Amino acid sequence: MKVLFVTDRRVDAGSVQALANYSRAGDKLGHTMAVYGSPDPRFGDMHVSTDVTAFDYLVFVFESKLRWMSGLQLARILAGVPRHRRAILDADGMYNRPIVLDGYDHNHVSERDHGEWLAYYTELADRIFQPTLAPREATVEPLLFYGYDPESVMPEQPTSEKAFDVLHVAHNWWRWRELSRRLLPALEEIRPRVGPIAFVGAWWEGAPSWAGALGLEAAFAVDGARLRQLAIDLRPPVPYRDVIATMSAGRVNIMTQRPLLRYLQFVTSKYFEIFTADTTPLIMIDPDQAELVYGPAGRALTLAGRIGDRVLDALARPARYREIVETVRGYLSIRHSYRQRVLELVRALER
Amino acid sequence: MRVLLVSKLAQSSRAVSTIVKYAEAAGEMGHQVAVFGEKDSDFPGLDFSLDVTAFDVAIFVVYMPFDFPDLPYLATLLDGVPKERRIVIDCLGRYNETIRVEHDFNHLEKMEGHQGWEWIEAFQAVAGRVLQPTLTPRRNDVTSFLFHGYDPAAVARPYRSAAEAAAAWATDRPRKTYGIAYVGNNWQRWTQVRAFLEKLEPIRNEVGRICLVGWDWARRPDWAAQLGIRGADVDPDLLARLGVETRDAIPFTAVRDFLAQASFSPVFQRPLFNELGLVTNRTFETFTCDTVPLLCLPKTLAETIYGPAVVPLVVDADVADHVQDVMRRPERYWQAVLEVRRHLGEHHSFGRRLGELVTMLAK
């Protein structure tokens, strides 16, 4: 099968890591998985094409932004590929009816906003996939989409070579409430006993200039003084190809997920990247979701209870945690490899 | 014929003036012209419709990528109107190989993110025919259709003779706010405007106030500097030295009255347009205004569009001499203006244009 992914290609955000994996895994299985666009050295590890008519299916990958395709592109795509050969991966739950969690994270600012997304999706494709095993909308088909690449697992390095004790690699996007209420208080308690800590990603220094105009101040909220008090090193985002190596510079990596995606039980690239890195992942997701994705061993890596104690334990007993990580990696290799994901995608599109 | 025009409307740019004139002409000729979209109260003279099945043809008037509507509207058009009844009017010569003239391009990849092939393939995917507002299209699969036109009824002061016009102009000139006013956005015109202004400098005090009206005449916009784009260059120091005023863009409905406040009004075209022989709304509109046009256009292009009488109005290298000569003997130039108006009324009226379109579509 020949599948062309059409997405807002960003080098340090979104689903681009997954798409590179689809390219590689597809090759091994005899499928062609490419990304719409011209050759670009920043995305050199994936197949690219602009010939929309040369593919059996187009899969549009949408995140939180709707109108990233120009009318010119759309005109060419819509006129060239019939609707029944177009599908959407709705990675951020924008297809769902409006959800607001604790007056904070939300998928839509209004019913009208939701209506715009629905109208757009309805005209673009026949089928909507979401990266969850439990879609909440009846017309959505489950497709985990993101996966694990056993061949990308970083070799183990001595902990003495790690630049950081604790890393958090993620953009500041709907994460501040959880960080400020759960993670930072825990780090404040244990800070003297922990070495360097860094947050790697966009908007930790402050909201982008356009946030206010879009009513998204809350999504980018951050208290720089509090981060400085904790001596947290703020570093800019890295290209997707450097994410795993960057994570590997930390003895412990903490994974957070924005509340909306947690609520929707969506998986993301980060779910799997963090187990490819040479690090101890500590996961701030619900234990049931962790077990569902990572297998029973995944529960042991969640930060559900006393976060500070768990971080200290992970730093103190790396070998014990390494065993858990290896167990999870084994589970991921069987259940969530990109080989598996490609086959699932092909089956889903053929249905 | 029922014509549905598909275009992003703006008050002070692109084809809005032409589209309004089509709507007026259609009403007089028993045709129907509407713009695709929801009713927009900013354009009270236009009908809008989303009912694509109610029209014989959908015409995409394309300048920019956003002239193609977004979803869901684009799908409504593509699903509801067969390709053979969809037409693109390519106002900027996008449907060509990439052409560069000075620092003007037909494909502005740095700004718009689209390469030349994308334009060509998109047009081919969307439309059964591509029209360009030039008499000399370069591609065999393009049909010449000037699209823009002239409205004799819009002439501000329809003089009966050159003598009457010259007398009125000479009388009014001291009372006019400006000696020279130009309405047009600062996009790919600075090279010509600079040369024009510099040549006027020796007679600066005789001319009266000079005003440039449109986007980005006061300073080069930040985005142009950031992207390294020369198309919006301007020299504020030169403008200050010559006492040239700048004003923001004005709505299309205000252009005629504004230019009536000026004794002269130059017509500049982008280098790309001169190269491709493209015409614009301004090609015709200036002749409806109570001002003496200063045509800074290639002479051949001017004669082709305006007829042989236009020659005195084409400004050669010596702008100052030309302006002084108009002031000395205005009747000669007004004679040319009136003859050009007659030529435009005969050959380039909106009624005629719409008739050409209907004939073309009926084939």
Interface residues (C-beta under 8 A of the other chain):
Chain A: S38 T50 R67 S70 G71 L72 Q73 L74 A75 R76 L78 A79 G80 A119 Y120 T122 E123 L124
Chain B: P65 F66 D67 F68 P69 D70 L71 P72 L74 A75 T76 L78 K83 E112 G113 H114 Q115 W117 E118 W119 E121 A122 A125 V126
